[in-house]
Amino acid sequence: MITPAQCRAARALAELTRGALSRMAGIDEDAIERFERKIDEPDGQTVARLQNALEEAGVVFIAENGGGAGVRLKFNSSVTRRLGILEGEGGIVRNDDVP
């Protein structure tokens, strides 16, 4: 189950407005605002729908593992391939004389 802070952070990472998330999850925009501002705690099904919509937008939720719960964006396979190509573009790595 995601926290209000994770919901806010995930929405920011995915560059979604509350209105866009509302349409994606089928949840009233005011309910999302009340959840994110910790004014109201929706039922588990509503929070699960928010989480699913954010995950479909490319967000990965990181569980509490001693370092704190969090969020990040996932890379799709196309981005991963492009990053792999770019990593080898710089040539051979070696020491230079710059102090």
Secondary structure as the mmCIF struct_conf table of DSSP 4:
data_model
#
loop_
_struct_conf.conf_type_id
_struct_conf.id
_struct_conf.beg_label_comp_id
_struct_conf.beg_label_asym_id
_struct_conf.beg_label_seq_id
_struct_conf.end_label_comp_id
_struct_conf.end_label_asym_id
_struct_conf.end_label_seq_id
HELX_RH_AL_P HELX_RH_AL_P1 PRO A 4 LEU A 13
TURN_TY1_P TURN_TY1_P1 ALA A 14 GLU A 15
HELX_RH_AL_P HELX_RH_AL_P2 ARG A 18 ALA A 25
TURN_TY1_P TURN_TY1_P2 GLY A 26 GLY A 26
HELX_RH_AL_P HELX_RH_AL_P3 GLU A 29 GLU A 36
TURN_TY1_P TURN_TY1_P3 ARG A 37 LYS A 38
BEND BEND1 ILE A 39 ILE A 39
HELX_RH_AL_P HELX_RH_AL_P4 GLY A 44 GLU A 56
TURN_TY1_P TURN_TY1_P4 ALA A 57 GLY A 58
STRN STRN1 VAL A 59 ILE A 62
HELX_LH_PP_P HELX_LH_PP_P1 ALA A 63 GLU A 64
BEND BEND2 ASN A 65 GLY A 67
STRN STRN2 GLY A 70 LEU A 73
HELX_LH_PP_P HELX_LH_PP_P2 LYS A 74 ASN A 76
HELX_RH_AL_P HELX_RH_AL_P5 SER A 77 GLU A 87
TURN_TY1_P TURN_TY1_P5 GLY A 88 GLY A 90
BEND BEND3 ASP A 97 ASP A 97
#
